[in-house]
Amino acid sequence: MTDVRVAALGRAIESRWPGSKVVVEPYRSPDDPLIRWWVYILGIRYPEAGAAIDFGWELSRDLFRNEPMSFFMSAESPASARRILARLRRTKPAGAGRTRSVRGRSTPRRIRGRARAQGIHA
């Protein structure tokens, strides 16, 4: 994420509603080219979902001031949160997240692993 204001919004929501998780996903709106992110507030039950969304929009008005907001926001139930997190894990881009060093000796196990990853049966 490149916009620190969206990250600050997520931290504020998570601190106001302990147990919630804010996930930001890159998003391209077909209707509005300025929209670049979708902010999910996960794990919020229905009675508090409206309050979390209202808080998020109020805070974003303060953070963005006269600039257009570059995101959509939605509050999701725990069941929806599980589906969203599973989808995001499946679509995680290659090289994202933790990376491991591939330096060192080429052991037979590493050679077989690389061959399997490339579709070569060694």
Phi and psi restraints in degrees (range 20) as a CNS / XPLOR table:
assign (resid 1 and name C) (resid 2 and name N)
       (resid 2 and name CA) (resid 2 and name C) 1.0 -106.7 20.0 2
assign (resid 2 and name N) (resid 2 and name CA)
       (resid 2 and name C) (resid 3 and name N) 1.0 -14.9 20.0 2
assign (resid 2 and name C) (resid 3 and name N)
       (resid 3 and name CA) (resid 3 and name C) 1.0 -97.1 20.0 2
assign (resid 3 and name N) (resid 3 and name CA)
       (resid 3 and name C) (resid 4 and name N) 1.0 111.5 20.0 2
assign (resid 3 and name C) (resid 4 and name N)
       (resid 4 and name CA) (resid 4 and name C) 1.0 -67.5 20.0 2
assign (resid 4 and name N) (resid 4 and name CA)
       (resid 4 and name C) (resid 5 and name N) 1.0 -23.3 20.0 2
assign (resid 4 and name C) (resid 5 and name N)
       (resid 5 and name CA) (resid 5 and name C) 1.0 -68.0 20.0 2
assign (resid 5 and name N) (resid 5 and name CA)
       (resid 5 and name C) (resid 6 and name N) 1.0 -37.4 20.0 2
assign (resid 5 and name C) (resid 6 and name N)
       (resid 6 and name CA) (resid 6 and name C) 1.0 -68.0 20.0 2
assign (resid 6 and name N) (resid 6 and name CA)
       (resid 6 and name C) (resid 7 and name N) 1.0 -39.0 20.0 2
assign (resid 6 and name C) (resid 7 and name N)
       (resid 7 and name CA) (resid 7 and name C) 1.0 -63.8 20.0 2
assign (resid 7 and name N) (resid 7 and name CA)
       (resid 7 and name C) (resid 8 and name N) 1.0 -40.9 20.0 2
assign (resid 7 and name C) (resid 8 and name N)
       (resid 8 and name CA) (resid 8 and name C) 1.0 -64.4 20.0 2
assign (resid 8 and name N) (resid 8 and name CA)
       (resid 8 and name C) (resid 9 and name N) 1.0 -38.6 20.0 2
assign (resid 8 and name C) (resid 9 and name N)
       (resid 9 and name CA) (resid 9 and name C) 1.0 -60.2 20.0 2
assign (resid 9 and name N) (resid 9 and name CA)
       (resid 9 and name C) (resid 10 and name N) 1.0 -46.0 20.0 2
assign (resid 9 and name C) (resid 10 and name N)
       (resid 10 and name CA) (resid 10 and name C) 1.0 -62.0 20.0 2
assign (resid 10 and name N) (resid 10 and name CA)
       (resid 10 and name C) (resid 11 and name N) 1.0 -43.6 20.0 2
assign (resid 10 and name C) (resid 11 and name N)
       (resid 11 and name CA) (resid 11 and name C) 1.0 -63.4 20.0 2
assign (resid 11 and name N) (resid 11 and name CA)
       (resid 11 and name C) (resid 12 and name N) 1.0 -39.1 20.0 2
assign (resid 11 and name C) (resid 12 and name N)
       (resid 12 and name CA) (resid 12 and name C) 1.0 -65.6 20.0 2
assign (resid 12 and name N) (resid 12 and name CA)
       (resid 12 and name C) (resid 13 and name N) 1.0 -41.7 20.0 2
assign (resid 12 and name C) (resid 13 and name N)
       (resid 13 and name CA) (resid 13 and name C) 1.0 -65.8 20.0 2
assign (resid 13 and name N) (resid 13 and name CA)
       (resid 13 and name C) (resid 14 and name N) 1.0 -44.4 20.0 2
assign (resid 13 and name C) (resid 14 and name N)
       (resid 14 and name CA) (resid 14 and name C) 1.0 -63.5 20.0 2
assign (resid 14 and name N) (resid 14 and name CA)
       (resid 14 and name C) (resid 15 and name N) 1.0 -33.8 20.0 2
assign (resid 14 and name C) (resid 15 and name N)
       (resid 15 and name CA) (resid 15 and name C) 1.0 -76.3 20.0 2
assign (resid 15 and name N) (resid 15 and name CA)
       (resid 15 and name C) (resid 16 and name N) 1.0 -30.7 20.0 2
assign (resid 15 and name C) (resid 16 and name N)
       (resid 16 and name CA) (resid 16 and name C) 1.0 -76.8 20.0 2
assign (resid 16 and name N) (resid 16 and name CA)
       (resid 16 and name C) (resid 17 and name N) 1.0 -33.4 20.0 2
assign (resid 16 and name C) (resid 17 and name N)
       (resid 17 and name CA) (resid 17 and name C) 1.0 -120.7 20.0 2
assign (resid 17 and name N) (resid 17 and name CA)
       (resid 17 and name C) (resid 18 and name N) 1.0 86.5 20.0 2
assign (resid 17 and name C) (resid 18 and name N)
       (resid 18 and name CA) (resid 18 and name C) 1.0 -59.1 20.0 2
assign (resid 18 and name N) (resid 18 and name CA)
       (resid 18 and name C) (resid 19 and name N) 1.0 141.0 20.0 2
assign (resid 18 and name C) (resid 19 and name N)
       (resid 19 and name CA) (resid 19 and name C) 1.0 94.8 20.0 2
assign (resid 19 and name N) (resid 19 and name CA)
       (resid 19 and name C) (resid 20 and name N) 1.0 -15.5 20.0 2
assign (resid 19 and name C) (resid 20 and name N)
       (resid 20 and name CA) (resid 20 and name C) 1.0 -85.4 20.0 2
assign (resid 20 and name N) (resid 20 and name CA)
       (resid 20 and name C) (resid 21 and name N) 1.0 161.7 20.0 2
assign (resid 20 and name C) (resid 21 and name N)
       (resid 21 and name CA) (resid 21 and name C) 1.0 -136.0 20.0 2
assign (resid 21 and name N) (resid 21 and name CA)
       (resid 21 and name C) (resid 22 and name N) 1.0 131.8 20.0 2
assign (resid 21 and name C) (resid 22 and name N)
       (resid 22 and name CA) (resid 22 and name C) 1.0 -104.2 20.0 2
assign (resid 22 and name N) (resid 22 and name CA)
       (resid 22 and name C) (resid 23 and name N) 1.0 125.0 20.0 2
assign (resid 22 and name C) (resid 23 and name N)
       (resid 23 and name CA) (resid 23 and name C) 1.0 -120.3 20.0 2
assign (resid 23 and name N) (resid 23 and name CA)
       (resid 23 and name C) (resid 24 and name N) 1.0 132.2 20.0 2
assign (resid 23 and name C) (resid 24 and name N)
       (resid 24 and name CA) (resid 24 and name C) 1.0 -112.6 20.0 2
assign (resid 24 and name N) (resid 24 and name CA)
       (resid 24 and name C) (resid 25 and name N) 1.0 125.1 20.0 2
assign (resid 24 and name C) (resid 25 and name N)
       (resid 25 and name CA) (resid 25 and name C) 1.0 -117.5 20.0 2
assign (resid 25 and name N) (resid 25 and name CA)
       (resid 25 and name C) (resid 26 and name N) 1.0 136.4 20.0 2
assign (resid 25 and name C) (resid 26 and name N)
       (resid 26 and name CA) (resid 26 and name C) 1.0 -59.9 20.0 2
assign (resid 26 and name N) (resid 26 and name CA)
       (resid 26 and name C) (resid 27 and name N) 1.0 139.3 20.0 2
assign (resid 26 and name C) (resid 27 and name N)
       (resid 27 and name CA) (resid 27 and name C) 1.0 -148.9 20.0 2
assign (resid 27 and name N) (resid 27 and name CA)
       (resid 27 and name C) (resid 28 and name N) 1.0 138.0 20.0 2
assign (resid 27 and name C) (resid 28 and name N)
       (resid 28 and name CA) (resid 28 and name C) 1.0 -115.4 20.0 2
assign (resid 28 and name N) (resid 28 and name CA)
       (resid 28 and name C) (resid 29 and name N) 1.0 115.5 20.0 2
assign (resid 28 and name C) (resid 29 and name N)
       (resid 29 and name CA) (resid 29 and name C) 1.0 -79.7 20.0 2
assign (resid 29 and name N) (resid 29 and name CA)
       (resid 29 and name C) (resid 30 and name N) 1.0 132.0 20.0 2
assign (resid 29 and name C) (resid 30 and name N)
       (resid 30 and name CA) (resid 30 and name C) 1.0 -70.3 20.0 2
assign (resid 30 and name N) (resid 30 and name CA)
       (resid 30 and name C) (resid 31 and name N) 1.0 -21.1 20.0 2
assign (resid 30 and name C) (resid 31 and name N)
       (resid 31 and name CA) (resid 31 and name C) 1.0 -96.1 20.0 2
assign (resid 31 and name N) (resid 31 and name CA)
       (resid 31 and name C) (resid 32 and name N) 1.0 -29.6 20.0 2
assign (resid 31 and name C) (resid 32 and name N)
       (resid 32 and name CA) (resid 32 and name C) 1.0 -133.2 20.0 2
assign (resid 32 and name N) (resid 32 and name CA)
       (resid 32 and name C) (resid 33 and name N) 1.0 109.0 20.0 2
assign (resid 32 and name C) (resid 33 and name N)
       (resid 33 and name CA) (resid 33 and name C) 1.0 -68.1 20.0 2
assign (resid 33 and name N) (resid 33 and name CA)
       (resid 33 and name C) (resid 34 and name N) 1.0 -13.4 20.0 2
assign (resid 33 and name C) (resid 34 and name N)
       (resid 34 and name CA) (resid 34 and name C) 1.0 -77.4 20.0 2
assign (resid 34 and name N) (resid 34 and name CA)
       (resid 34 and name C) (resid 35 and name N) 1.0 -20.7 20.0 2
assign (resid 34 and name C) (resid 35 and name N)
       (resid 35 and name CA) (resid 35 and name C) 1.0 -76.2 20.0 2
assign (resid 35 and name N) (resid 35 and name CA)
       (resid 35 and name C) (resid 36 and name N) 1.0 120.1 20.0 2
assign (resid 35 and name C) (resid 36 and name N)
       (resid 36 and name CA) (resid 36 and name C) 1.0 -121.5 20.0 2
assign (resid 36 and name N) (resid 36 and name CA)
       (resid 36 and name C) (resid 37 and name N) 1.0 -11.6 20.0 2
assign (resid 36 and name C) (resid 37 and name N)
       (resid 37 and name CA) (resid 37 and name C) 1.0 -137.0 20.0 2
assign (resid 37 and name N) (resid 37 and name CA)
       (resid 37 and name C) (resid 38 and name N) 1.0 153.2 20.0 2
assign (resid 37 and name C) (resid 38 and name N)
       (resid 38 and name CA) (resid 38 and name C) 1.0 -120.7 20.0 2
assign (resid 38 and name N) (resid 38 and name CA)
       (resid 38 and name C) (resid 39 and name N) 1.0 121.5 20.0 2
assign (resid 38 and name C) (resid 39 and name N)
       (resid 39 and name CA) (resid 39 and name C) 1.0 -100.1 20.0 2
assign (resid 39 and name N) (resid 39 and name CA)
       (resid 39 and name C) (resid 40 and name N) 1.0 115.3 20.0 2
assign (resid 39 and name C) (resid 40 and name N)
       (resid 40 and name CA) (resid 40 and name C) 1.0 -100.3 20.0 2
assign (resid 40 and name N) (resid 40 and name CA)
       (resid 40 and name C) (resid 41 and name N) 1.0 129.4 20.0 2
assign (resid 40 and name C) (resid 41 and name N)
       (resid 41 and name CA) (resid 41 and name C) 1.0 -101.6 20.0 2
assign (resid 41 and name N) (resid 41 and name CA)
       (resid 41 and name C) (resid 42 and name N) 1.0 108.2 20.0 2
assign (resid 41 and name C) (resid 42 and name N)
       (resid 42 and name CA) (resid 42 and name C) 1.0 -100.3 20.0 2
assign (resid 42 and name N) (resid 42 and name CA)
       (resid 42 and name C) (resid 43 and name N) 1.0 147.3 20.0 2
assign (resid 42 and name C) (resid 43 and name N)
       (resid 43 and name CA) (resid 43 and name C) 1.0 80.2 20.0 2
assign (resid 43 and name N) (resid 43 and name CA)
       (resid 43 and name C) (resid 44 and name N) 1.0 20.0 20.0 2
assign (resid 43 and name C) (resid 44 and name N)
       (resid 44 and name CA) (resid 44 and name C) 1.0 -99.8 20.0 2
assign (resid 44 and name N) (resid 44 and name CA)
       (resid 44 and name C) (resid 45 and name N) 1.0 129.4 20.0 2
assign (resid 44 and name C) (resid 45 and name N)
       (resid 45 and name CA) (resid 45 and name C) 1.0 -76.2 20.0 2
assign (resid 45 and name N) (resid 45 and name CA)
       (resid 45 and name C) (resid 46 and name N) 1.0 160.7 20.0 2
assign (resid 45 and name C) (resid 46 and name N)
       (resid 46 and name CA) (resid 46 and name C) 1.0 -52.5 20.0 2
assign (resid 46 and name N) (resid 46 and name CA)
       (resid 46 and name C) (resid 47 and name N) 1.0 -47.7 20.0 2
assign (resid 46 and name C) (resid 47 and name N)
       (resid 47 and name CA) (resid 47 and name C) 1.0 -61.1 20.0 2
assign (resid 47 and name N) (resid 47 and name CA)
       (resid 47 and name C) (resid 48 and name N) 1.0 -30.6 20.0 2
assign (resid 47 and name C) (resid 48 and name N)
       (resid 48 and name CA) (resid 48 and name C) 1.0 -95.8 20.0 2
assign (resid 48 and name N) (resid 48 and name CA)
       (resid 48 and name C) (resid 49 and name N) 1.0 -8.8 20.0 2
assign (resid 48 and name C) (resid 49 and name N)
       (resid 49 and name CA) (resid 49 and name C) 1.0 -62.4 20.0 2
assign (resid 49 and name N) (resid 49 and name CA)
       (resid 49 and name C) (resid 50 and name N) 1.0 -43.2 20.0 2
assign (resid 49 and name C) (resid 50 and name N)
       (resid 50 and name CA) (resid 50 and name C) 1.0 -63.2 20.0 2
assign (resid 50 and name N) (resid 50 and name CA)
       (resid 50 and name C) (resid 51 and name N) 1.0 -41.2 20.0 2
assign (resid 50 and name C) (resid 51 and name N)
       (resid 51 and name CA) (resid 51 and name C) 1.0 -65.4 20.0 2
assign (resid 51 and name N) (resid 51 and name CA)
       (resid 51 and name C) (resid 52 and name N) 1.0 -37.9 20.0 2
assign (resid 51 and name C) (resid 52 and name N)
       (resid 52 and name CA) (resid 52 and name C) 1.0 -66.9 20.0 2
assign (resid 52 and name N) (resid 52 and name CA)
       (resid 52 and name C) (resid 53 and name N) 1.0 -41.7 20.0 2
assign (resid 52 and name C) (resid 53 and name N)
       (resid 53 and name CA) (resid 53 and name C) 1.0 -65.0 20.0 2
assign (resid 53 and name N) (resid 53 and name CA)
       (resid 53 and name C) (resid 54 and name N) 1.0 -45.7 20.0 2
assign (resid 53 and name C) (resid 54 and name N)
       (resid 54 and name CA) (resid 54 and name C) 1.0 -59.3 20.0 2
assign (resid 54 and name N) (resid 54 and name CA)
       (resid 54 and name C) (resid 55 and name N) 1.0 -44.9 20.0 2
assign (resid 54 and name C) (resid 55 and name N)
       (resid 55 and name CA) (resid 55 and name C) 1.0 -60.2 20.0 2
assign (resid 55 and name N) (resid 55 and name CA)
       (resid 55 and name C) (resid 56 and name N) 1.0 -44.0 20.0 2
assign (resid 55 and name C) (resid 56 and name N)
       (resid 56 and name CA) (resid 56 and name C) 1.0 -61.4 20.0 2
assign (resid 56 and name N) (resid 56 and name CA)
       (resid 56 and name C) (resid 57 and name N) 1.0 -43.5 20.0 2
assign (resid 56 and name C) (resid 57 and name N)
       (resid 57 and name CA) (resid 57 and name C) 1.0 -70.1 20.0 2
assign (resid 57 and name N) (resid 57 and name CA)
       (resid 57 and name C) (resid 58 and name N) 1.0 -38.4 20.0 2
assign (resid 57 and name C) (resid 58 and name N)
       (resid 58 and name CA) (resid 58 and name C) 1.0 -62.6 20.0 2
assign (resid 58 and name N) (resid 58 and name CA)
       (resid 58 and name C) (resid 59 and name N) 1.0 -45.9 20.0 2
assign (resid 58 and name C) (resid 59 and name N)
       (resid 59 and name CA) (resid 59 and name C) 1.0 -65.6 20.0 2
assign (resid 59 and name N) (resid 59 and name CA)
       (resid 59 and name C) (resid 60 and name N) 1.0 -38.4 20.0 2
assign (resid 59 and name C) (resid 60 and name N)
       (resid 60 and name CA) (resid 60 and name C) 1.0 -67.2 20.0 2
assign (resid 60 and name N) (resid 60 and name CA)
       (resid 60 and name C) (resid 61 and name N) 1.0 -31.9 20.0 2
assign (resid 60 and name C) (resid 61 and name N)
       (resid 61 and name CA) (resid 61 and name C) 1.0 -62.2 20.0 2
assign (resid 61 and name N) (resid 61 and name CA)
       (resid 61 and name C) (resid 62 and name N) 1.0 -39.4 20.0 2
assign (resid 61 and name C) (resid 62 and name N)
       (resid 62 and name CA) (resid 62 and name C) 1.0 -69.3 20.0 2
assign (resid 62 and name N) (resid 62 and name CA)
       (resid 62 and name C) (resid 63 and name N) 1.0 -39.6 20.0 2
assign (resid 62 and name C) (resid 63 and name N)
       (resid 63 and name CA) (resid 63 and name C) 1.0 -72.0 20.0 2
assign (resid 63 and name N) (resid 63 and name CA)
       (resid 63 and name C) (resid 64 and name N) 1.0 -38.7 20.0 2
assign (resid 63 and name C) (resid 64 and name N)
       (resid 64 and name CA) (resid 64 and name C) 1.0 -93.2 20.0 2
assign (resid 64 and name N) (resid 64 and name CA)
       (resid 64 and name C) (resid 65 and name N) 1.0 -17.4 20.0 2
assign (resid 64 and name C) (resid 65 and name N)
       (resid 65 and name CA) (resid 65 and name C) 1.0 48.9 20.0 2
assign (resid 65 and name N) (resid 65 and name CA)
       (resid 65 and name C) (resid 66 and name N) 1.0 -111.8 20.0 2
assign (resid 65 and name C) (resid 66 and name N)
       (resid 66 and name CA) (resid 66 and name C) 1.0 -92.8 20.0 2
assign (resid 66 and name N) (resid 66 and name CA)
       (resid 66 and name C) (resid 67 and name N) 1.0 -1.8 20.0 2
assign (resid 66 and name C) (resid 67 and name N)
       (resid 67 and name CA) (resid 67 and name C) 1.0 -84.5 20.0 2
assign (resid 67 and name N) (resid 67 and name CA)
       (resid 67 and name C) (resid 68 and name N) 1.0 152.3 20.0 2
assign (resid 67 and name C) (resid 68 and name N)
       (resid 68 and name CA) (resid 68 and name C) 1.0 -69.9 20.0 2
assign (resid 68 and name N) (resid 68 and name CA)
       (resid 68 and name C) (resid 69 and name N) 1.0 143.6 20.0 2
assign (resid 68 and name C) (resid 69 and name N)
       (resid 69 and name CA) (resid 69 and name C) 1.0 -78.4 20.0 2
assign (resid 69 and name N) (resid 69 and name CA)
       (resid 69 and name C) (resid 70 and name N) 1.0 137.1 20.0 2
assign (resid 69 and name C) (resid 70 and name N)
       (resid 70 and name CA) (resid 70 and name C) 1.0 -102.7 20.0 2
assign (resid 70 and name N) (resid 70 and name CA)
       (resid 70 and name C) (resid 71 and name N) 1.0 31.0 20.0 2
assign (resid 70 and name C) (resid 71 and name N)
       (resid 71 and name CA) (resid 71 and name C) 1.0 -154.7 20.0 2
assign (resid 71 and name N) (resid 71 and name CA)
       (resid 71 and name C) (resid 72 and name N) 1.0 159.8 20.0 2
assign (resid 71 and name C) (resid 72 and name N)
       (resid 72 and name CA) (resid 72 and name C) 1.0 -103.1 20.0 2
assign (resid 72 and name N) (resid 72 and name CA)
       (resid 72 and name C) (resid 73 and name N) 1.0 159.0 20.0 2
assign (resid 72 and name C) (resid 73 and name N)
       (resid 73 and name CA) (resid 73 and name C) 1.0 -139.1 20.0 2
assign (resid 73 and name N) (resid 73 and name CA)
       (resid 73 and name C) (resid 74 and name N) 1.0 140.1 20.0 2
assign (resid 73 and name C) (resid 74 and name N)
       (resid 74 and name CA) (resid 74 and name C) 1.0 -145.6 20.0 2
assign (resid 74 and name N) (resid 74 and name CA)
       (resid 74 and name C) (resid 75 and name N) 1.0 147.8 20.0 2
assign (resid 74 and name C) (resid 75 and name N)
       (resid 75 and name CA) (resid 75 and name C) 1.0 -102.0 20.0 2
assign (resid 75 and name N) (resid 75 and name CA)
       (resid 75 and name C) (resid 76 and name N) 1.0 132.6 20.0 2
assign (resid 75 and name C) (resid 76 and name N)
       (resid 76 and name CA) (resid 76 and name C) 1.0 -121.0 20.0 2
assign (resid 76 and name N) (resid 76 and name CA)
       (resid 76 and name C) (resid 77 and name N) 1.0 143.0 20.0 2
assign (resid 76 and name C) (resid 77 and name N)
       (resid 77 and name CA) (resid 77 and name C) 1.0 -69.7 20.0 2
assign (resid 77 and name N) (resid 77 and name CA)
       (resid 77 and name C) (resid 78 and name N) 1.0 166.2 20.0 2
assign (resid 77 and name C) (resid 78 and name N)
       (resid 78 and name CA) (resid 78 and name C) 1.0 -57.1 20.0 2
assign (resid 78 and name N) (resid 78 and name CA)
       (resid 78 and name C) (resid 79 and name N) 1.0 -37.7 20.0 2
assign (resid 78 and name C) (resid 79 and name N)
       (resid 79 and name CA) (resid 79 and name C) 1.0 -66.4 20.0 2
assign (resid 79 and name N) (resid 79 and name CA)
       (resid 79 and name C) (resid 80 and name N) 1.0 -44.2 20.0 2
assign (resid 79 and name C) (resid 80 and name N)
       (resid 80 and name CA) (resid 80 and name C) 1.0 -65.6 20.0 2
assign (resid 80 and name N) (resid 80 and name CA)
       (resid 80 and name C) (resid 81 and name N) 1.0 -36.1 20.0 2
assign (resid 80 and name C) (resid 81 and name N)
       (resid 81 and name CA) (resid 81 and name C) 1.0 -60.1 20.0 2
assign (resid 81 and name N) (resid 81 and name CA)
       (resid 81 and name C) (resid 82 and name N) 1.0 -41.7 20.0 2
assign (resid 81 and name C) (resid 82 and name N)
       (resid 82 and name CA) (resid 82 and name C) 1.0 -62.2 20.0 2
assign (resid 82 and name N) (resid 82 and name CA)
       (resid 82 and name C) (resid 83 and name N) 1.0 -41.7 20.0 2
assign (resid 82 and name C) (resid 83 and name N)
       (resid 83 and name CA) (resid 83 and name C) 1.0 -65.9 20.0 2
assign (resid 83 and name N) (resid 83 and name CA)
       (resid 83 and name C) (resid 84 and name N) 1.0 -41.2 20.0 2
assign (resid 83 and name C) (resid 84 and name N)
       (resid 84 and name CA) (resid 84 and name C) 1.0 -65.7 20.0 2
assign (resid 84 and name N) (resid 84 and name CA)
       (resid 84 and name C) (resid 85 and name N) 1.0 -45.6 20.0 2
assign (resid 84 and name C) (resid 85 and name N)
       (resid 85 and name CA) (resid 85 and name C) 1.0 -63.8 20.0 2
assign (resid 85 and name N) (resid 85 and name CA)
       (resid 85 and name C) (resid 86 and name N) 1.0 -38.8 20.0 2
assign (resid 85 and name C) (resid 86 and name N)
       (resid 86 and name CA) (resid 86 and name C) 1.0 -64.6 20.0 2
assign (resid 86 and name N) (resid 86 and name CA)
       (resid 86 and name C) (resid 87 and name N) 1.0 -41.5 20.0 2
assign (resid 86 and name C) (resid 87 and name N)
       (resid 87 and name CA) (resid 87 and name C) 1.0 -64.2 20.0 2
assign (resid 87 and name N) (resid 87 and name CA)
       (resid 87 and name C) (resid 88 and name N) 1.0 -42.3 20.0 2
assign (resid 87 and name C) (resid 88 and name N)
       (resid 88 and name CA) (resid 88 and name C) 1.0 -66.4 20.0 2
assign (resid 88 and name N) (resid 88 and name CA)
       (resid 88 and name C) (resid 89 and name N) 1.0 -35.1 20.0 2
assign (resid 88 and name C) (resid 89 and name N)
       (resid 89 and name CA) (resid 89 and name C) 1.0 -66.3 20.0 2
assign (resid 89 and name N) (resid 89 and name CA)
       (resid 89 and name C) (resid 90 and name N) 1.0 -38.3 20.0 2
assign (resid 89 and name C) (resid 90 and name N)
       (resid 90 and name CA) (resid 90 and name C) 1.0 -69.2 20.0 2
assign (resid 90 and name N) (resid 90 and name CA)
       (resid 90 and name C) (resid 91 and name N) 1.0 -31.8 20.0 2
assign (resid 90 and name C) (resid 91 and name N)
       (resid 91 and name CA) (resid 91 and name C) 1.0 -100.6 20.0 2
assign (resid 91 and name N) (resid 91 and name CA)
       (resid 91 and name C) (resid 92 and name N) 1.0 13.5 20.0 2
assign (resid 91 and name C) (resid 92 and name N)
       (resid 92 and name CA) (resid 92 and name C) 1.0 -61.2 20.0 2
assign (resid 92 and name N) (resid 92 and name CA)
       (resid 92 and name C) (resid 93 and name N) 1.0 127.4 20.0 2
assign (resid 92 and name C) (resid 93 and name N)
       (resid 93 and name CA) (resid 93 and name C) 1.0 -66.7 20.0 2
assign (resid 93 and name N) (resid 93 and name CA)
       (resid 93 and name C) (resid 94 and name N) 1.0 151.8 20.0 2
assign (resid 93 and name C) (resid 94 and name N)
       (resid 94 and name CA) (resid 94 and name C) 1.0 -61.0 20.0 2
assign (resid 94 and name N) (resid 94 and name CA)
       (resid 94 and name C) (resid 95 and name N) 1.0 136.2 20.0 2
assign (resid 94 and name C) (resid 95 and name N)
       (resid 95 and name CA) (resid 95 and name C) 1.0 87.3 20.0 2
assign (resid 95 and name N) (resid 95 and name CA)
       (resid 95 and name C) (resid 96 and name N) 1.0 -6.3 20.0 2
assign (resid 95 and name C) (resid 96 and name N)
       (resid 96 and name CA) (resid 96 and name C) 1.0 -81.8 20.0 2
assign (resid 96 and name N) (resid 96 and name CA)
       (resid 96 and name C) (resid 97 and name N) 1.0 152.6 20.0 2
assign (resid 96 and name C) (resid 97 and name N)
       (resid 97 and name CA) (resid 97 and name C) 1.0 82.4 20.0 2
assign (resid 97 and name N) (resid 97 and name CA)
       (resid 97 and name C) (resid 98 and name N) 1.0 -153.4 20.0 2
assign (resid 97 and name C) (resid 98 and name N)
       (resid 98 and name CA) (resid 98 and name C) 1.0 -70.0 20.0 2
assign (resid 98 and name N) (resid 98 and name CA)
       (resid 98 and name C) (resid 99 and name N) 1.0 133.1 20.0 2
assign (resid 98 and name C) (resid 99 and name N)
       (resid 99 and name CA) (resid 99 and name C) 1.0 -116.2 20.0 2
assign (resid 99 and name N) (resid 99 and name CA)
       (resid 99 and name C) (resid 100 and name N) 1.0 152.8 20.0 2
assign (resid 99 and name C) (resid 100 and name N)
       (resid 100 and name CA) (resid 100 and name C) 1.0 -116.2 20.0 2
assign (resid 100 and name N) (resid 100 and name CA)
       (resid 100 and name C) (resid 101 and name N) 1.0 149.9 20.0 2
assign (resid 100 and name C) (resid 101 and name N)
       (resid 101 and name CA) (resid 101 and name C) 1.0 -73.5 20.0 2
assign (resid 101 and name N) (resid 101 and name CA)
       (resid 101 and name C) (resid 102 and name N) 1.0 137.8 20.0 2
assign (resid 101 and name C) (resid 102 and name N)
       (resid 102 and name CA) (resid 102 and name C) 1.0 -107.2 20.0 2
assign (resid 102 and name N) (resid 102 and name CA)
       (resid 102 and name C) (resid 103 and name N) 1.0 10.1 20.0 2
assign (resid 102 and name C) (resid 103 and name N)
       (resid 103 and name CA) (resid 103 and name C) 1.0 -74.4 20.0 2
assign (resid 103 and name N) (resid 103 and name CA)
       (resid 103 and name C) (resid 104 and name N) 1.0 161.4 20.0 2
assign (resid 103 and name C) (resid 104 and name N)
       (resid 104 and name CA) (resid 104 and name C) 1.0 118.6 20.0 2
assign (resid 104 and name N) (resid 104 and name CA)
       (resid 104 and name C) (resid 105 and name N) 1.0 -172.7 20.0 2
assign (resid 104 and name C) (resid 105 and name N)
       (resid 105 and name CA) (resid 105 and name C) 1.0 -68.3 20.0 2
assign (resid 105 and name N) (resid 105 and name CA)
       (resid 105 and name C) (resid 106 and name N) 1.0 145.5 20.0 2
assign (resid 105 and name C) (resid 106 and name N)
       (resid 106 and name CA) (resid 106 and name C) 1.0 -85.6 20.0 2
assign (resid 106 and name N) (resid 106 and name CA)
       (resid 106 and name C) (resid 107 and name N) 1.0 97.8 20.0 2
assign (resid 106 and name C) (resid 107 and name N)
       (resid 107 and name CA) (resid 107 and name C) 1.0 -86.2 20.0 2
assign (resid 107 and name N) (resid 107 and name CA)
       (resid 107 and name C) (resid 108 and name N) 1.0 161.5 20.0 2
assign (resid 107 and name C) (resid 108 and name N)
       (resid 108 and name CA) (resid 108 and name C) 1.0 -56.9 20.0 2
assign (resid 108 and name N) (resid 108 and name CA)
       (resid 108 and name C) (resid 109 and name N) 1.0 -36.1 20.0 2
assign (resid 108 and name C) (resid 109 and name N)
       (resid 109 and name CA) (resid 109 and name C) 1.0 -65.1 20.0 2
assign (resid 109 and name N) (resid 109 and name CA)
       (resid 109 and name C) (resid 110 and name N) 1.0 -42.7 20.0 2
assign (resid 109 and name C) (resid 110 and name N)
       (resid 110 and name CA) (resid 110 and name C) 1.0 -65.3 20.0 2
assign (resid 110 and name N) (resid 110 and name CA)
       (resid 110 and name C) (resid 111 and name N) 1.0 -40.1 20.0 2
assign (resid 110 and name C) (resid 111 and name N)
       (resid 111 and name CA) (resid 111 and name C) 1.0 -63.2 20.0 2
assign (resid 111 and name N) (resid 111 and name CA)
       (resid 111 and name C) (resid 112 and name N) 1.0 -45.4 20.0 2
assign (resid 111 and name C) (resid 112 and name N)
       (resid 112 and name CA) (resid 112 and name C) 1.0 -62.4 20.0 2
assign (resid 112 and name N) (resid 112 and name CA)
       (resid 112 and name C) (resid 113 and name N) 1.0 -40.2 20.0 2
assign (resid 112 and name C) (resid 113 and name N)
       (resid 113 and name CA) (resid 113 and name C) 1.0 -63.4 20.0 2
assign (resid 113 and name N) (resid 113 and name CA)
       (resid 113 and name C) (resid 114 and name N) 1.0 -43.5 20.0 2
assign (resid 113 and name C) (resid 114 and name N)
       (resid 114 and name CA) (resid 114 and name C) 1.0 -64.8 20.0 2
assign (resid 114 and name N) (resid 114 and name CA)
       (resid 114 and name C) (resid 115 and name N) 1.0 -39.9 20.0 2
assign (resid 114 and name C) (resid 115 and name N)
       (resid 115 and name CA) (resid 115 and name C) 1.0 -64.1 20.0 2
assign (resid 115 and name N) (resid 115 and name CA)
       (resid 115 and name C) (resid 116 and name N) 1.0 -43.2 20.0 2
assign (resid 115 and name C) (resid 116 and name N)
       (resid 116 and name CA) (resid 116 and name C) 1.0 -62.2 20.0 2
assign (resid 116 and name N) (resid 116 and name CA)
       (resid 116 and name C) (resid 117 and name N) 1.0 -41.2 20.0 2
assign (resid 116 and name C) (resid 117 and name N)
       (resid 117 and name CA) (resid 117 and name C) 1.0 -64.7 20.0 2
assign (resid 117 and name N) (resid 117 and name CA)
       (resid 117 and name C) (resid 118 and name N) 1.0 -30.2 20.0 2
assign (resid 117 and name C) (resid 118 and name N)
       (resid 118 and name CA) (resid 118 and name C) 1.0 -91.6 20.0 2
assign (resid 118 and name N) (resid 118 and name CA)
       (resid 118 and name C) (resid 119 and name N) 1.0 0.4 20.0 2
assign (resid 118 and name C) (resid 119 and name N)
       (resid 119 and name CA) (resid 119 and name C) 1.0 82.7 20.0 2
assign (resid 119 and name N) (resid 119 and name CA)
       (resid 119 and name C) (resid 120 and name N) 1.0 15.5 20.0 2
assign (resid 119 and name C) (resid 120 and name N)
       (resid 120 and name CA) (resid 120 and name C) 1.0 -100.6 20.0 2
assign (resid 120 and name N) (resid 120 and name CA)
       (resid 120 and name C) (resid 121 and name N) 1.0 129.0 20.0 2
assign (resid 120 and name C) (resid 121 and name N)
       (resid 121 and name CA) (resid 121 and name C) 1.0 -93.0 20.0 2
assign (resid 121 and name N) (resid 121 and name CA)
       (resid 121 and name C) (resid 122 and name N) 1.0 105.4 20.0 2
